[in-house]
Amino acid sequence: LWGVSFGALVTIFQAAVTKQVDTGKDVATSLQSSTFNFGIVFGSALGGLIIDNSSVFYIIFGTMALLVVPILFSFSRRAIFT
């Protein structure tokens, strides 16, 4: 299930990074891969800590809070950067 849902993201991100960088493509793609894997590790560790110290219910609130910030930022982006 994990590979089916997120497996293509790594390839898409690698292609996007490769197109953005003229020199040092190997460094850029390795940093992208490391950052992607760090996000997985950090999210798993944080989720485990939340479940150990409270309940799964707080995972839902945390996810909603993490989704609201980028949504609000995307709506206000035009006003900030124009």
N, CA, C and O atoms as a GROMACS GRO file, in nm:
protein
  328
    1LEU      N    1   0.083  -0.120   0.000
    1LEU     CA    2   0.000   0.000   0.000
    1LEU      C    3   0.087   0.126   0.000
    1LEU      O    4   0.057   0.222  -0.070
    2TRP      N    5   0.194   0.124   0.079
    2TRP     CA    6   0.283   0.240   0.086
    2TRP      C    7   0.349   0.267  -0.049
    2TRP      O    8   0.352   0.381  -0.095
    3GLY      N    9   0.402   0.164  -0.111
    3GLY     CA   10   0.469   0.181  -0.240
    3GLY      C   11   0.375   0.224  -0.350
    3GLY      O   12   0.414   0.300  -0.439
    4VAL      N   13   0.251   0.177  -0.346
    4VAL     CA   14   0.154   0.215  -0.448
    4VAL      C   15   0.114   0.361  -0.433
    4VAL      O   16   0.098   0.432  -0.532
    5SER      N   17   0.098   0.407  -0.309
    5SER     CA   18   0.051   0.544  -0.289
    5SER      C   19   0.161   0.648  -0.298
    5SER      O   20   0.136   0.758  -0.345
    6PHE      N   21   0.282   0.617  -0.254
    6PHE     CA   22   0.388   0.717  -0.251
    6PHE      C   23   0.511   0.681  -0.334
    6PHE      O   24   0.606   0.759  -0.339
    7GLY      N   25   0.511   0.568  -0.398
    7GLY     CA   26   0.627   0.524  -0.474
    7GLY      C   27   0.662   0.615  -0.590
    7GLY      O   28   0.779   0.636  -0.620
    8ALA      N   29   0.561   0.669  -0.656
    8ALA     CA   30   0.586   0.756  -0.771
    8ALA      C   31   0.638   0.894  -0.730
    8ALA      O   32   0.701   0.962  -0.811
    9LEU      N   33   0.612   0.935  -0.607
    9LEU     CA   34   0.656   1.068  -0.564
    9LEU      C   35   0.807   1.084  -0.569
    9LEU      O   36   0.857   1.190  -0.608
   10VAL      N   37   0.879   0.982  -0.532
   10VAL     CA   38   1.025   0.991  -0.532
   10VAL      C   39   1.077   1.017  -0.673
   10VAL      O   40   1.165   1.102  -0.692
   11THR      N   41   1.024   0.946  -0.769
   11THR     CA   42   1.067   0.965  -0.908
   11THR      C   43   1.028   1.102  -0.960
   11THR      O   44   1.107   1.166  -1.030
   12ILE      N   45   0.909   1.148  -0.927
   12ILE     CA   46   0.865   1.281  -0.970
   12ILE      C   47   0.952   1.389  -0.908
   12ILE      O   48   0.992   1.483  -0.977
   13PHE      N   49   0.981   1.377  -0.779
   13PHE     CA   50   1.065   1.477  -0.712
   13PHE      C   51   1.207   1.476  -0.767
   13PHE      O   52   1.268   1.581  -0.785
   14GLN      N   53   1.260   1.357  -0.794
   14GLN     CA   54   1.395   1.348  -0.851
   14GLN      C   55   1.400   1.415  -0.988
   14GLN      O   56   1.496   1.487  -1.018
   15ALA      N   57   1.299   1.393  -1.070
   15ALA     CA   58   1.295   1.457  -1.202
   15ALA      C   59   1.283   1.608  -1.190
   15ALA      O   60   1.346   1.681  -1.266
   16ALA      N   61   1.202   1.656  -1.096
   16ALA     CA   62   1.186   1.800  -1.077
   16ALA      C   63   1.316   1.864  -1.030
   16ALA      O   64   1.352   1.972  -1.077
   17VAL      N   65   1.386   1.800  -0.937
   17VAL     CA   66   1.514   1.853  -0.889
   17VAL      C   67   1.617   1.854  -1.000
   17VAL      O   68   1.693   1.950  -1.014
   18THR      N   69   1.620   1.749  -1.079
   18THR     CA   70   1.716   1.741  -1.189
   18THR      C   71   1.693   1.851  -1.292
   18THR      O   72   1.789   1.903  -1.349
   19LYS      N   73   1.569   1.886  -1.317
   19LYS     CA   74   1.539   1.992  -1.413
   19LYS      C   75   1.574   2.131  -1.359
   19LYS      O   76   1.604   2.221  -1.438
   20GLN      N   77   1.572   2.149  -1.228
   20GLN     CA   78   1.597   2.280  -1.168
   20GLN      C   79   1.744   2.313  -1.154
   20GLN      O   80   1.780   2.430  -1.146
   21VAL      N   81   1.830   2.212  -1.151
   21VAL     CA   82   1.972   2.232  -1.122
   21VAL      C   83   2.054   2.210  -1.248
   21VAL      O   84   2.037   2.110  -1.318
   22ASP      N   85   2.143   2.305  -1.277
   22ASP     CA   86   2.230   2.290  -1.394
   22ASP      C   87   2.357   2.211  -1.361
   22ASP      O   88   2.394   2.119  -1.433
   23THR      N   89   2.423   2.247  -1.251
   23THR     CA   90   2.543   2.176  -1.209
   23THR      C   91   2.520   2.116  -1.072
   23THR      O   92   2.441   2.168  -0.993
   24GLY      N   93   2.587   2.008  -1.042
   24GLY     CA   94   2.573   1.943  -0.913
   24GLY      C   95   2.444   1.864  -0.899
   24GLY      O   96   2.384   1.861  -0.791
   25LYS      N   97   2.402   1.801  -1.007
   25LYS     CA   98   2.277   1.724  -1.003
   25LYS      C   99   2.285   1.607  -0.905
   25LYS      O  100   2.185   1.573  -0.842
   26ASP      N  101   2.402   1.547  -0.893
   26ASP     CA  102   2.416   1.434  -0.801
   26ASP      C  103   2.398   1.479  -0.657
   26ASP      O  104   2.337   1.408  -0.577
   27VAL      N  105   2.452   1.595  -0.623
   27VAL     CA  106   2.436   1.648  -0.487
   27VAL      C  107   2.291   1.687  -0.461
   27VAL      O  108   2.237   1.658  -0.355
   28ALA      N  109   2.229   1.752  -0.558
   28ALA     CA  110   2.091   1.797  -0.542
   28ALA      C  111   1.995   1.680  -0.524
   28ALA      O  112   1.907   1.683  -0.438
   29THR      N  113   2.012   1.575  -0.605
   29THR     CA  114   1.922   1.461  -0.594
   29THR      C  115   1.948   1.382  -0.466
   29THR      O  116   1.854   1.326  -0.409
   30SER      N  117   2.073   1.377  -0.419
   30SER     CA  118   2.099   1.307  -0.293
   30SER      C  119   2.042   1.385  -0.175
   30SER      O  120   1.992   1.325  -0.080
   31LEU      N  121   2.048   1.518  -0.180
   31LEU     CA  122   1.987   1.599  -0.074
   31LEU      C  123   1.835   1.585  -0.075
   31LEU      O  124   1.773   1.579   0.031
   32GLN      N  125   1.776   1.579  -0.193
   32GLN     CA  126   1.632   1.561  -0.203
   32GLN      C  127   1.591   1.426  -0.146
   32GLN      O  128   1.494   1.417  -0.072
   33SER      N  129   1.664   1.323  -0.180
   33SER     CA  130   1.633   1.190  -0.130
   33SER      C  131   1.650   1.182   0.022
   33SER      O  132   1.568   1.121   0.090
   34SER      N  133   1.756   1.243   0.073
   34SER     CA  134   1.779   1.243   0.217
   34SER      C  135   1.669   1.319   0.291
   34SER      O  136   1.623   1.276   0.396
   35THR      N  137   1.628   1.432   0.235
   35THR     CA  138   1.522   1.512   0.297
   35THR      C  139   1.390   1.437   0.296
   35THR      O  140   1.316   1.439   0.394
   36PHE      N  141   1.359   1.370   0.186
   36PHE     CA  142   1.237   1.291   0.176
   36PHE      C  143   1.236   1.181   0.282
   36PHE      O  144   1.135   1.162   0.350
   37ASN      N  145   1.347   1.109   0.295
   37ASN     CA  146   1.356   1.002   0.394
   37ASN      C  147   1.354   1.056   0.537
   37ASN      O  148   1.298   0.992   0.626
   38PHE      N  149   1.416   1.173   0.560
   38PHE     CA  150   1.411   1.234   0.693
   38PHE      C  151   1.268   1.270   0.730
   38PHE      O  152   1.228   1.256   0.846
   39GLY      N  153   1.191   1.316   0.634
   39GLY     CA  154   1.050   1.347   0.660
   39GLY      C  155   0.972   1.224   0.702
   39GLY      O  156   0.886   1.231   0.790
   40ILE      N  157   1.001   1.112   0.639
   40ILE     CA  158   0.935   0.987   0.676
   40ILE      C  159   0.974   0.946   0.818
   40ILE      O  160   0.889   0.907   0.898
   41VAL      N  161   1.103   0.955   0.849
   41VAL     CA  162   1.151   0.918   0.983
   41VAL      C  163   1.092   1.011   1.089
   41VAL      O  164   1.044   0.964   1.192
   42PHE      N  165   1.095   1.141   1.064
   42PHE     CA  166   1.045   1.238   1.161
   42PHE      C  167   0.895   1.221   1.183
   42PHE      O  168   0.847   1.226   1.296
   43GLY      N  169   0.820   1.202   1.074
   43GLY     CA  170   0.676   1.182   1.088
   43GLY      C  171   0.641   1.055   1.163
   43GLY      O  172   0.548   1.054   1.244
   44SER      N  173   0.715   0.949   1.137
   44SER     CA  174   0.690   0.823   1.208
   44SER      C  175   0.723   0.835   1.356
   44SER      O  176   0.649   0.787   1.441
   45ALA      N  177   0.835   0.900   1.386
   45ALA     CA  178   0.874   0.918   1.526
   45ALA      C  179   0.774   1.007   1.600
   45ALA      O  180   0.736   0.977   1.713
   46LEU      N  181   0.733   1.115   1.537
   46LEU     CA  182   0.637   1.205   1.601
   46LEU      C  183   0.503   1.136   1.621
   46LEU      O  184   0.441   1.150   1.727
   47GLY      N  185   0.458   1.062   1.521
   47GLY     CA  186   0.333   0.988   1.535
   47GLY      C  187   0.341   0.883   1.645
   47GLY      O  188   0.246   0.864   1.720
   48GLY      N  189   0.455   0.815   1.655
   48GLY     CA  190   0.473   0.717   1.762
   48GLY      C  191   0.472   0.780   1.899
   48GLY      O  192   0.414   0.725   1.993
   49LEU      N  193   0.537   0.896   1.913
   49LEU     CA  194   0.536   0.966   2.042
   49LEU      C  195   0.395   1.011   2.080
   49LEU      O  196   0.356   1.001   2.196
   50ILE      N  197   0.321   1.061   1.983
   50ILE     CA  198   0.184   1.106   2.012
   50ILE      C  199   0.098   0.988   2.054
   50ILE      O  200   0.020   1.000   2.149
   51ILE      N  201   0.109   0.876   1.985
   51ILE     CA  202   0.028   0.759   2.020
   51ILE      C  203   0.069   0.702   2.155
   51ILE      O  204  -0.017   0.660   2.232
   52ASP      N  205   0.199   0.701   2.186
   52ASP     CA  206   0.245   0.649   2.315
   52ASP      C  207   0.199   0.736   2.431
   52ASP      O  208   0.164   0.684   2.537
   53ASN      N  209   0.200   0.868   2.412
   53ASN     CA  210   0.171   0.959   2.523
   53ASN      C  211   0.026   1.005   2.529
   53ASN      O  212  -0.015   1.062   2.630
   54SER      N  213  -0.052   0.983   2.426
   54SER     CA  214  -0.193   1.023   2.428
   54SER      C  215  -0.273   0.922   2.347
   54SER      O  216  -0.261   0.801   2.369
   55SER      N  217  -0.354   0.968   2.255
   55SER     CA  218  -0.435   0.875   2.177
   55SER      C  219  -0.427   0.908   2.029
   55SER      O  220  -0.371   1.009   1.988
   56VAL      N  221  -0.486   0.820   1.950
   56VAL     CA  222  -0.487   0.838   1.805
   56VAL      C  223  -0.568   0.961   1.768
   56VAL      O  224  -0.547   1.019   1.661
   57PHE      N  225  -0.659   1.001   1.853
   57PHE     CA  226  -0.743   1.117   1.828
   57PHE      C  227  -0.659   1.243   1.806
   57PHE      O  228  -0.696   1.329   1.726
   58TYR      N  229  -0.547   1.255   1.876
   58TYR     CA  230  -0.460   1.372   1.860
   58TYR      C  231  -0.385   1.371   1.727
   58TYR      O  232  -0.342   1.476   1.679
   59ILE      N  233  -0.368   1.254   1.667
   59ILE     CA  234  -0.308   1.246   1.534
   59ILE      C  235  -0.398   1.318   1.434
   59ILE      O  236  -0.349   1.389   1.345
   60ILE      N  237  -0.529   1.301   1.448
   60ILE     CA  238  -0.624   1.367   1.358
   60ILE      C  239  -0.615   1.518   1.373
   60ILE      O  240  -0.611   1.590   1.273
   61PHE      N  241  -0.612   1.568   1.497
   61PHE     CA  242  -0.600   1.712   1.519
   61PHE      C  243  -0.467   1.766   1.467
   61PHE      O  244  -0.464   1.874   1.408
   62GLY      N  245  -0.360   1.693   1.487
   62GLY     CA  246  -0.230   1.737   1.437
   62GLY      C  247  -0.226   1.741   1.285
   62GLY      O  248  -0.170   1.834   1.227
   63THR      N  249  -0.287   1.642   1.222
   63THR     CA  250  -0.292   1.640   1.076
   63THR      C  251  -0.374   1.756   1.023
   63THR      O  252  -0.336   1.820   0.925
   64MET      N  253  -0.486   1.784   1.087
   64MET     CA  254  -0.569   1.897   1.044
   64MET      C  255  -0.494   2.029   1.061
   64MET      O  256  -0.504   2.117   0.976
   65ALA      N  257  -0.422   2.043   1.170
   65ALA     CA  258  -0.345   2.166   1.192
   65ALA      C  259  -0.235   2.181   1.089
   65ALA      O  260  -0.210   2.291   1.040
   66LEU      N  261  -0.168   2.071   1.055
   66LEU     CA  262  -0.062   2.077   0.955
   66LEU      C  263  -0.117   2.101   0.814
   66LEU      O  264  -0.043   2.148   0.728
   67LEU      N  265  -0.242   2.069   0.790
   67LEU     CA  266  -0.302   2.095   0.660
   67LEU      C  267  -0.355   2.238   0.647
   67LEU      O  268  -0.354   2.294   0.538
   68VAL      N  269  -0.400   2.295   0.758
   68VAL     CA  270  -0.458   2.430   0.754
   68VAL      C  271  -0.352   2.534   0.721
   68VAL      O  272  -0.379   2.627   0.644
   69VAL      N  273  -0.235   2.522   0.776
   69VAL     CA  274  -0.129   2.622   0.755
   69VAL      C  275  -0.092   2.635   0.607
   69VAL      O  276  -0.092   2.748   0.557
   70PRO      N  277  -0.060   2.528   0.534
   70PRO     CA  278  -0.028   2.547   0.393
   70PRO      C  279  -0.146   2.593   0.308
   70PRO      O  280  -0.127   2.665   0.210
   71ILE      N  281  -0.267   2.552   0.345
   71ILE     CA  282  -0.384   2.598   0.270
   71ILE      C  283  -0.402   2.748   0.286
   71ILE      O  284  -0.424   2.818   0.188
   72LEU      N  285  -0.392   2.798   0.409
   72LEU     CA  286  -0.402   2.942   0.430
   72LEU      C  287  -0.289   3.016   0.362
   72LEU      O  288  -0.310   3.124   0.306
   73PHE      N  289  -0.169   2.960   0.366
   73PHE     CA  290  -0.055   3.023   0.300
   73PHE      C  291  -0.076   3.029   0.149
   73PHE      O  292  -0.041   3.129   0.086
   74SER      N  293  -0.132   2.924   0.091
   74SER     CA  294  -0.152   2.924  -0.054
   74SER      C  295  -0.258   3.026  -0.095
   74SER      O  296  -0.248   3.084  -0.203
   75PHE      N  297  -0.359   3.048  -0.011
   75PHE     CA  298  -0.458   3.150  -0.044
   75PHE      C  299  -0.403   3.290  -0.028
   75PHE      O  300  -0.440   3.380  -0.104
   76SER      N  301  -0.315   3.310   0.068
   76SER     CA  302  -0.261   3.445   0.092
   76SER      C  303  -0.134   3.471   0.012
   76SER      O  304  -0.080   3.582   0.019
   77ARG      N  305  -0.085   3.376  -0.061
   77ARG     CA  306   0.042   3.390  -0.131
   77ARG      C  307   0.039   3.502  -0.233
   77ARG      O  308   0.136   3.577  -0.245
   78ARG      N  309  -0.068   3.516  -0.306
   78ARG     CA  310  -0.075   3.622  -0.405
   78ARG      C  311  -0.068   3.759  -0.340
   78ARG      O  312  -0.004   3.850  -0.393
   79ALA      N  313  -0.133   3.775  -0.228
   79ALA     CA  314  -0.132   3.905  -0.161
   79ALA      C  315   0.006   3.938  -0.104
   79ALA      O  316   0.045   4.054  -0.101
   80ILE      N  317   0.079   3.837  -0.060
   80ILE     CA  318   0.210   3.860   0.001
   80ILE      C  319   0.315   3.889  -0.104
   80ILE      O  320   0.396   3.980  -0.086
   81PHE      N  321   0.316   3.814  -0.212
   81PHE     CA  322   0.426   3.821  -0.307
   81PHE      C  323   0.400   3.907  -0.430
   81PHE      O  324   0.483   3.910  -0.521
   82THR      N  325   0.288   3.976  -0.434
   82THR     CA  326   0.264   4.063  -0.550
   82THR      C  327   0.278   4.208  -0.515
   82THR      O  328   0.261   4.294  -0.601
   0.00000   0.00000   0.00000
